[in-house]
Structures are given as structure tokens and as C-alpha cells.
Amino acid sequence: MNEQLQRGNLLWESSRMFLPEHKQALLQRKEELKKVEKPSLDEQELEEISQIVLDSLKHELDVKVTYWKDGFFRELTGIIDKVDLQLKRIKVKIGEEIDFIAIDCVKSVVRME
């Protein structure tokens, strides 16, 4: 009887093997499930965001911008350097670095104290 149990376990022993490709595919699938849709803002939210952006642009105030990129929300803290309406993007200066954010991907802009 004991020998039969061992044999039964050995039959399924090979199914424990997990290929690196399988692991990578599972990790990618988990990341895909975490993704969220691009935000859509109403008129009032857009008005508040534009007011804060203009304040940062005129007075060089630090702001924290939350934006959507590739299915995830990201945050960036810096000073609004330029609003490009033709290319529909905001230029954010972070120290010596510069980053561009698409206007339609912005979720929120908050003044830093």
C-alpha cells in the first residue's frame, strides 16, 4: 500500500515543473489585470486643474500631477513650465529634468505646500 502511494505521487511529480516562459506569461497576465482605463474628467474638475496649472505656470509653484500612462496612474512633482495647446501636452520641470504629460491623461493636479 505504501509503495502504491509513492508511485501515485511520482506520476504527478513532473507536473510540478514550471517553465520560465509560463512564469513570465503569468506575471504579464497579472499586470494586465491591474490596468485601469484612461480617466475622463467633467467640466468642474477640468476648470480646477487648469486654475492650478496656470498658478504654477505664472508663480513657479510646485504641484503634484497624477496622470494615466499605459494603464496605470503615475505621480510627478514639479513646476509647470509650459502648456502646449497645439501638441496637447504639459511640460513639467523636475529640478533639471523635463517631462511631458498629455493633457487628456491628467487625472489631478494638487498644489504642494
N, C-alpha and C positions, 0 to 999 in steps of 0.2 A: 504494500500500500504506500509506504513512504517513497519507494522508488518511482511509483506512478505519479506522485505529486511533483517530484523533482523533474520528471520528464515533461509534465504539463507546463511547468514554469519555463523550461528550456525551449519549448515550442514557441513561446511568445517573447523570448529574450531578444530576438533580432528586431522586434518591432520597437524596441526602446531607442534604437539608433535615430538620431535627429541630424539630418544633413544641414550644413551651414546655409545652404540655399533656402531650406524650409524655415529656418530661424529668421533669416533676413526677410523673407516674404511675410511671416507673421508679424514682425516688428513694423514693417511698412504698412500692413493692414491696420494695426493698432493706431498708428499715426494718422492714417486716412480717416478712421472713425472719430478722432479727436477734432478734426477740422470743422470750422463753423462757416456760415455763409457771410458774404460781404454785407456790412450794415447799411441800412437805409435810414436817413435822418429826416425828421419833419422840419417844417419851416422855423419853428421856435428854436430848436437845437442848432440849426444852421446859423441862425442870427446870433446866438450866444457864442458859438465857436468863432464866427467872423469878427465879433467885437473883441474877443480875447486875442485873436491873431493880429488884428490891427494895433491893439495896445502894445503887444510885444514888438511889432514891427517899428512903431514910432518911438517907443521909450526903451527899447532893448531890454525887455523884461524876460526872465526865464519862464518857460512854460513846459508842461509835460504833455506830450502829444501821444494819444493812444490811437493806433491805426491798424488796419487789417492788411495782411500780406500773406499770400499763398495759403489761405485757410486758417491763419492764426492771428491773434491780436498781439501786437508788439508795442512797447513803450519807448519813448525817446524824450530826453530832457535837453533843452537848448533854447536858443533865441531865434525867432523867426527873422530871417534875413531878407526874404523876398517872396512875394506871391505872384506866380506866373500864370495869368489867366489864359494865355494862348495855349500853353502846354498843360494847363490844369494841374499844377503841382505847387507845393510849398517848399521853399528852400529853408532848411533848418541848420543853424550853425551850432556845433557842439565843440566848444573850445576851438581848436584849429581845424577840425574835421567839418565837412559839409555833407548833408544828406538830403535827398529829395523824397517827398511823400506826395502821392497822388491825392488830390483834393477829395475825390469821391470815395477814398478809402479811409478817411479820417473818421474816427468814432467819437473822440472827445479831445478837448484842449483845456487844460487847467493851469491857472496861474500858480507859480511856485512862490512861496513866501520867503 
